[in-house]
Amino acid sequence: MANNFKRKYIQLISALVYNANIKGFANGELYHGQLKSVCVPGLNCYSCPGAIASCPLGSLQNAVAVSGKRLPFYVVGTLLLFGVILGRTICGFLCPFGLIQELLHKIPLPKVGKSNITRKLSYLKYIILAVFVIIIPLAAASPEFCKYICPAGTLEGGIPIVSSNEQIAAMTGTLFNWKIFVLAVILIGSVFVYRGFCRFICPLGAIYSFFNRISVLGMKVDEDKCVHCGKCVELCKMDILKVGDRECIACGECIKVCGEKAICRKSLKSGR
């Protein structure tokens, strides 16, 4: 319980730091200072009135769209740095939209547990990464995931700006209505399915998952102590097959159920 409280506290602090431009929520104006050229680790919309930095996923799409066949070294390097150091610990601790989903999941209604179906659905985010973040932006020079899917952009950017700016509100149409629909489906789904957006849709989580096994921070298992009882996998709400695999968000809940004390966090000293 204490671990979960600390994680929620870090998630909340991260959300507040990412969106420290408080006056932006009042006047509907975006922050355009020097920090906006820097990416935060988690999913946080550039167009949010409170955002003081950029979203790495939005930056990647825009870089791919404008760079043609040239590799966008700065954005790719930033993602590599975040991935190698943190992996999907970012999803568990530093993503505001992850916190929103977790809070909604606490609403006392029937829940859909994980299964072989949800495990297979977890591969969908890799398809979305390839199609909406790489292929279509390259072909159409447009950030398609941000434009048509991203619920964080609608919740943090679209709704606040439309609500505070009558001129922009008057120009909204089919696309904005579609984004509201997508957001509503994801938020309602979060009540019944634990972090469904993270598990099945989020391309940023897909990117960080590639680094989970080599990241400096994350979870590790002492194979000499592990008896392969499966309690950790059974407890986990993510679609993991073992602690620390591509679906692990390093929440640490598995530590308390391991009777052999075989699970712990990686440290900066020990690394893997």
Kinemage of the C-alpha trace (Angstrom):
@kinemage 1
@onewidth
@group {chain A} dominant
@subgroup {mainchain}
@vectorlist {calphas} color= white
{ca met a 1} P 0.000 0.000 0.000
{ca ala a 2} L 2.821 2.385 0.879
{ca asn a 3} L 4.556 1.644 -2.433
{ca asn a 4} L 1.359 2.400 -4.359
{ca phe a 5} L 0.867 5.686 -2.468
{ca lys a 6} L 4.435 6.786 -3.213
{ca arg a 7} L 3.971 5.957 -6.889
{ca lys a 8} L 0.736 7.942 -7.086
{ca tyr a 9} L 2.504 10.849 -5.412
{ca ile a 10} L 5.299 10.760 -8.000
{ca gln a 11} L 2.743 10.513 -10.814
{ca leu a 12} L 0.897 13.558 -9.495
{ca ile a 13} L 4.078 15.585 -9.058
{ca ser a 14} L 5.124 14.691 -12.608
{ca ala a 15} L 1.780 15.873 -13.997
{ca leu a 16} L 2.084 19.173 -12.115
{ca val a 17} L 5.673 19.720 -13.244
{ca tyr a 18} L 4.843 18.953 -16.882
{ca asn a 19} L 1.977 21.465 -16.745
{ca ala a 20} L 3.456 24.209 -14.570
{ca asn a 21} L 2.220 27.046 -16.819
{ca ile a 22} L -0.845 27.583 -14.635
{ca lys a 23} L -1.829 30.899 -16.216
{ca gly a 24} L -2.220 29.112 -19.539
{ca phe a 25} L -5.321 27.349 -18.245
{ca ala a 26} L -6.844 30.719 -17.400
{ca asn a 27} L -6.112 32.558 -20.647
{ca gly a 28} L -5.986 29.611 -23.060
{ca glu a 29} L -2.546 30.628 -24.351
{ca leu a 30} L 0.292 28.170 -24.880
{ca tyr a 31} L 3.728 28.530 -23.339
{ca his a 32} L 6.375 29.140 -26.041
{ca gly a 33} L 9.501 29.574 -23.912
{ca gln a 34} L 12.829 27.813 -24.353
{ca leu a 35} L 11.744 24.785 -22.311
{ca lys a 36} L 9.236 23.911 -25.055
{ca ser a 37} L 12.150 22.627 -27.145
{ca val a 38} L 12.793 19.961 -24.489
{ca cys a 39} L 10.808 16.703 -24.239
{ca val a 40} L 9.366 15.336 -21.011
{ca pro a 41} L 9.524 11.521 -20.623
{ca gly a 42} L 5.769 10.833 -20.493
{ca leu a 43} L 2.809 11.470 -22.768
{ca asn a 44} L 1.873 15.134 -22.292
{ca cys a 45} L 0.434 17.238 -25.103
{ca tyr a 46} L 2.461 20.156 -26.490
{ca ser a 47} L -0.845 21.991 -27.025
{ca cys a 48} L -1.927 21.753 -23.406
{ca pro a 49} L -2.156 25.363 -22.110
{ca gly a 50} L -0.184 24.315 -19.038
{ca ala a 51} L 2.574 22.384 -20.828
{ca ile a 52} L 6.044 23.824 -20.317
{ca ala a 53} L 7.804 21.233 -22.509
{ca ser a 54} L 7.068 18.965 -25.471
{ca cys a 55} L 5.651 15.469 -25.748
{ca pro a 56} L 8.252 13.008 -27.077
{ca leu a 57} L 5.678 11.203 -29.204
{ca gly a 58} L 4.362 14.404 -30.769
{ca ser a 59} L 7.923 15.590 -31.346
{ca leu a 60} L 8.810 12.303 -33.041
{ca gln a 61} L 5.832 12.502 -35.402
{ca asn a 62} L 6.513 16.101 -36.319
{ca ala a 63} L 10.210 15.368 -36.830
{ca val a 64} L 9.426 12.396 -39.066
{ca ala a 65} L 6.880 14.450 -41.012
{ca val a 66} L 9.238 17.363 -41.752
{ca ser a 67} L 12.535 15.510 -42.064
{ca gly a 68} L 11.560 13.231 -44.926
{ca lys a 69} L 13.991 10.314 -45.070
{ca arg a 70} L 16.507 11.944 -42.735
{ca leu a 71} L 16.758 10.537 -39.231
{ca pro a 72} L 15.538 13.077 -36.618
{ca phe a 73} L 18.607 12.654 -34.409
{ca tyr a 74} L 17.560 14.933 -31.528
{ca val a 75} L 14.172 13.318 -30.899
{ca val a 76} L 15.426 9.787 -31.473
{ca gly a 77} L 18.387 10.466 -29.180
{ca thr a 78} L 16.063 11.788 -26.475
{ca leu a 79} L 13.869 8.690 -26.687
{ca leu a 80} L 16.942 6.457 -26.587
{ca leu a 81} L 18.193 8.260 -23.478
{ca phe a 82} L 14.842 7.972 -21.695
{ca gly a 83} L 14.522 4.326 -22.766
{ca val a 84} L 17.986 3.213 -21.720
{ca ile a 85} L 17.743 4.889 -18.325
{ca leu a 86} L 14.097 4.348 -17.426
{ca gly a 87} L 12.383 1.955 -19.846
{ca arg a 88} L 8.691 1.571 -19.036
{ca thr a 89} L 9.272 2.887 -15.531
{ca ile a 90} L 8.190 6.079 -17.301
{ca cys a 91} L 4.764 4.524 -17.914
{ca gly a 92} L 4.409 3.528 -14.279
{ca phe a 93} L 5.677 6.694 -12.639
{ca leu a 94} L 5.997 9.635 -15.049
{ca cys a 95} L 2.959 9.603 -17.340
{ca pro a 96} L -0.024 11.818 -16.384
{ca phe a 97} L -2.441 9.916 -18.609
{ca gly a 98} L -1.455 6.700 -16.883
{ca leu a 99} L -2.445 8.265 -13.563
{ca ile a 100} L -5.826 9.319 -14.967
{ca gln a 101} L -6.544 5.776 -16.131
{ca glu a 102} L -5.556 4.278 -12.785
{ca leu a 103} L -7.803 6.658 -10.866
{ca leu a 104} L -10.756 5.885 -13.138
{ca his a 105} L -10.154 2.160 -12.673
{ca lys a 106} L -10.761 2.600 -8.945
{ca ile a 107} L -14.449 3.314 -9.609
{ca pro a 108} L -16.256 0.297 -8.074
{ca leu a 109} L -17.715 -1.323 -11.187
{ca pro a 110} L -17.102 -4.789 -12.713
{ca lys a 111} L -13.590 -5.240 -14.126
{ca val a 112} L -12.300 -7.100 -17.164
{ca gly a 113} L -9.297 -9.168 -16.169
{ca lys a 114} L -6.311 -9.963 -18.337
{ca ser a 115} L -6.328 -13.037 -20.557
{ca asn a 116} L -4.751 -14.502 -23.671
{ca ile a 117} L -6.934 -12.090 -25.646
{ca thr a 118} L -5.601 -8.997 -23.866
{ca arg a 119} L -2.062 -10.334 -24.235
{ca lys a 120} L -2.564 -10.554 -27.997
{ca leu a 121} L -4.185 -7.117 -28.055
{ca ser a 122} L -1.039 -5.715 -26.415
{ca tyr a 123} L 0.705 -6.107 -29.788
{ca leu a 124} L -1.712 -3.596 -31.337
{ca lys a 125} L 0.313 -0.662 -29.998
{ca tyr a 126} L 3.280 -1.741 -32.121
{ca ile a 127} L 1.111 -1.657 -35.234
{ca ile a 128} L -0.131 1.807 -34.244
{ca leu a 129} L 3.477 2.907 -33.696
{ca ala a 130} L 4.509 1.718 -37.150
{ca val a 131} L 1.468 3.023 -39.033
{ca phe a 132} L 0.427 6.246 -37.277
{ca val a 133} L 3.774 7.444 -35.916
{ca ile a 134} L 6.181 6.390 -38.675
{ca ile a 135} L 4.652 5.313 -42.001
{ca ile a 136} L 1.792 7.794 -42.467
{ca pro a 137} L 3.726 10.820 -41.136
{ca leu a 138} L 6.514 9.948 -43.590
{ca ala a 139} L 4.058 9.628 -46.470
{ca ala a 140} L 1.637 12.429 -45.633
{ca ala a 141} L 3.904 14.789 -43.621
{ca ser a 142} L 1.283 14.910 -40.876
{ca pro a 143} L 1.348 13.789 -37.186
{ca glu a 144} L -1.477 11.288 -37.594
{ca phe a 145} L -1.510 9.778 -34.099
{ca cys a 146} L -1.814 13.213 -32.505
{ca lys a 147} L -4.372 14.249 -35.083
{ca tyr a 148} L -6.749 11.303 -34.945
{ca ile a 149} L -6.105 9.195 -31.837
{ca cys a 150} L -4.183 10.702 -28.915
{ca pro a 151} L -6.614 11.070 -25.978
{ca ala a 152} L -4.082 13.028 -23.901
{ca gly a 153} L -3.993 15.739 -26.560
{ca thr a 154} L -7.783 16.034 -26.542
{ca leu a 155} L -8.072 16.048 -22.751
{ca glu a 156} L -5.095 18.287 -21.971
{ca gly a 157} L -5.006 20.452 -25.092
{ca gly a 158} L -8.179 20.369 -27.174
{ca ile a 159} L -10.840 20.682 -24.488
{ca pro a 160} L -9.124 23.448 -22.419
{ca ile a 161} L -8.357 25.564 -25.507
{ca val a 162} L -11.819 25.157 -27.018
{ca ser a 163} L -13.398 25.925 -23.643
{ca ser a 164} L -11.415 29.143 -23.190
{ca asn a 165} L -11.364 30.453 -26.773
{ca glu a 166} L -14.684 31.222 -28.467
{ca gln a 167} L -13.109 31.712 -31.897
{ca ile a 168} L -11.484 28.284 -31.839
{ca ala a 169} L -14.676 26.752 -30.435
{ca ala a 170} L -16.594 28.140 -33.410
{ca met a 171} L -14.215 26.397 -35.805
{ca thr a 172} L -14.472 22.916 -34.304
{ca gly a 173} L -16.081 20.267 -36.471
{ca thr a 174} L -16.053 16.596 -37.343
{ca leu a 175} L -12.425 15.975 -36.410
{ca phe a 176} L -12.805 17.460 -32.927
{ca asn a 177} L -16.017 15.490 -32.398
{ca trp a 178} L -14.164 12.335 -33.428
{ca lys a 179} L -11.381 13.059 -30.941
{ca ile a 180} L -13.958 13.611 -28.177
{ca phe a 181} L -15.501 10.244 -29.056
{ca val a 182} L -12.121 8.482 -28.929
{ca leu a 183} L -11.333 10.135 -25.583
{ca ala a 184} L -14.708 9.139 -24.142
{ca val a 185} L -14.288 5.504 -25.224
{ca ile a 186} L -10.803 5.318 -23.685
{ca leu a 187} L -11.803 7.001 -20.429
{ca ile a 188} L -14.943 4.895 -20.006
{ca gly a 189} L -12.953 1.800 -20.930
{ca ser a 190} L -10.418 2.658 -18.218
{ca val a 191} L -13.119 2.145 -15.596
{ca phe a 192} L -13.441 -1.505 -16.621
{ca val a 193} L -10.018 -2.347 -18.104
{ca tyr a 194} L -6.821 -1.478 -16.231
{ca arg a 195} L -4.756 1.037 -18.245
{ca gly a 196} L -6.283 -0.102 -21.531
{ca phe a 197} L -4.738 2.770 -23.494
{ca cys a 198} L -1.258 1.932 -22.180
{ca arg a 199} L -1.650 -1.775 -22.819
{ca phe a 200} L -3.245 -1.765 -26.254
{ca ile a 201} L -2.798 1.619 -27.951
{ca cys a 202} L 0.045 3.841 -26.697
{ca pro a 203} L 2.966 4.000 -29.172
{ca leu a 204} L 5.175 5.732 -26.603
{ca gly a 205} L 4.842 2.751 -24.294
{ca ala a 206} L 5.656 0.539 -27.271
{ca ile a 207} L 8.893 2.461 -27.847
{ca tyr a 208} L 9.960 2.277 -24.205
{ca ser a 209} L 9.114 -1.435 -24.034
{ca phe a 210} L 12.026 -2.177 -26.372
{ca phe a 211} L 14.381 -1.019 -23.605
{ca asn a 212} L 12.815 -2.748 -20.608
{ca arg a 213} L 15.346 -5.551 -20.352
{ca ile a 214} L 18.400 -3.299 -20.649
{ca ser a 215} L 17.196 -0.148 -18.874
{ca val a 216} L 19.142 1.064 -15.853
{ca leu a 217} L 15.954 1.328 -13.772
{ca gly a 218} L 13.148 -1.205 -13.701
{ca met a 219} L 12.481 -4.593 -12.132
{ca lys a 220} L 14.698 -7.646 -11.865
{ca val a 221} L 14.365 -11.202 -10.588
{ca asp a 222} L 17.020 -13.162 -8.727
{ca glu a 223} L 16.808 -16.465 -10.599
{ca asp a 224} L 18.648 -18.253 -7.800
{ca lys a 225} L 15.828 -17.420 -5.387
{ca cys a 226} L 12.860 -17.632 -7.784
{ca val a 227} L 10.779 -20.848 -7.521
{ca his a 228} L 8.572 -19.924 -10.505
{ca cys a 229} L 5.361 -20.007 -8.472
{ca gly a 230} L 3.729 -17.478 -10.793
{ca lys a 231} L 2.250 -15.289 -8.060
{ca cys a 232} L 3.886 -12.155 -9.482
{ca val a 233} L 2.434 -12.703 -12.955
{ca glu a 234} L -0.978 -13.570 -11.522
{ca leu a 235} L -1.072 -10.397 -9.397
{ca cys a 236} L 0.111 -8.040 -12.155
{ca lys a 237} L -2.652 -6.150 -13.970
{ca met a 238} L -0.468 -5.635 -17.019
{ca asp a 239} L -0.075 -8.351 -19.664
{ca ile a 240} L 3.309 -9.597 -18.503
{ca leu a 241} L 4.601 -13.123 -18.978
{ca lys a 242} L 7.360 -12.474 -16.464
{ca val a 243} L 8.564 -9.605 -14.303
{ca gly a 244} L 10.543 -7.055 -16.285
{ca asp a 245} L 9.342 -8.045 -19.754
{ca arg a 246} L 8.039 -5.577 -22.363
{ca glu a 247} L 4.689 -5.065 -20.604
{ca cys a 248} L 6.123 -4.417 -17.130
{ca ile a 249} L 5.698 -0.788 -15.981
{ca ala a 250} L 7.809 -1.312 -12.852
{ca cys a 251} L 4.988 -0.473 -10.449
{ca gly a 252} L 6.592 -2.778 -7.867
{ca glu a 253} L 3.372 -4.423 -6.680
{ca cys a 254} L 4.871 -7.838 -7.392
{ca ile a 255} L 7.550 -7.377 -4.728
{ca lys a 256} L 5.109 -7.773 -1.839
{ca val a 257} L 3.673 -11.118 -3.051
{ca cys a 258} L 7.019 -12.811 -3.634
{ca gly a 259} L 7.527 -15.121 -0.667
{ca glu a 260} L 11.075 -15.867 -1.757
{ca lys a 261} L 12.024 -12.168 -1.924
{ca ala a 262} L 13.374 -12.813 -5.412
{ca ile a 263} L 12.040 -9.581 -6.955
{ca cys a 264} L 13.570 -6.166 -6.473
{ca arg a 265} L 14.156 -2.912 -8.308
{ca lys a 266} L 17.219 -2.333 -10.413
{ca ser a 267} L 19.442 0.362 -8.984
{ca leu a 268} L 21.773 2.911 -10.494
{ca lys a 269} L 24.669 0.980 -8.933
{ca ser a 270} L 23.667 -2.507 -9.948
{ca gly a 271} L 21.922 -1.709 -13.265
{ca arg a 272} L 20.676 -5.019 -14.614
